[in-house]
């Protein structure tokens, strides 16, 4: 994974660098996880639906469905090749799923970076601003054109604290994500 | 047989109240989403589908509009009935002519102590590939919906009460003022 485990030097917005470094290490080892949540976007094309996300190492299977399980899309694959499925006969293989997903939904659902944001981690590739609390939990982040806030966390069994609620805004689309359940969790357990 | 029992249900039952358990599984049988709540029906086209766990969501139809309120996400989405009802399980239970127009309906034998009906949408752009309805004593007890993306929603009803008197207010939604209302009436479905 791209998180470089260097000694924790002080960083603007990070209250306790050591706590943040340790939390990042735990989250980075979190290779197998699933979540069940709900998503709402405001603005014109108001949309509300359910989100299911299954992650196995690099492979993911993400499903966004409307109320009562209708509509939305499914994206399956790994980093460089993703199959986005809209309806039974519309399947597209792509290396840029976010663009395809936007065409499906009509709004941007940042699938690729969300793989990290959902765990409370910045996506690889640098970020503009971050704030991390004394417990080493990311509270806000500006990255890839999105402003994110992580107002509350939950602590599922055998897993580090992960976000329960995330608000994402890129100036056009404002997404609110609530996570109801984290399950099938299996990170690499390290004696620490 | 199944179709006969379903017709008997439509003829004998004008209103219904029940608890439901809902589970969504993917094509490998993994559980993606679990939720439960209460369902109220008042023919011909009023219903209330309310999730109480693990999240609070209320879906009501007063015959003209379809209101979807997610308490956590503090958002209400309003749609006109024709745009969305067509693609939801709720239509199946309200029944009537709209059902025959929308679905090809055949009996599908007996299993698990129930007589089954298989409904396949006549149009090809609907959200469900196939719906199966299991009836016990001429009352729907299980509903299975295969969507287009390889996911099946299983719904099991319990504590079913037939022809209860249901107050009108159960099919309207009093929207708190600090909630974002997205009025999509006249739009076709969700974010298509």
Interface residues (C-beta under 8 A of the other chain):
Chain A: X34 X36 X38 X39 X40 X42 X43 X44 X45 X46 X47 X48 X49 X50 X52 X54 X61 X63 X65 X66 X67 X68 X69 X70 X71 X72 X73 X74 X85 X86 X87 X88 X105 X106 X107 X165 X176 X178 X180 X181 X184
Chain B: X24 X26 X30 X32 X33 X34 X49 X54 X55 X57 X59 X68 X70 X72 X73 X74 X75 X77 X87 X88 X89 X90 X125 X127 X128 X129 X145 X147 X148 X149 X150 X151 X153 X180 X182 X183 X184 X189 X190 X191 X192
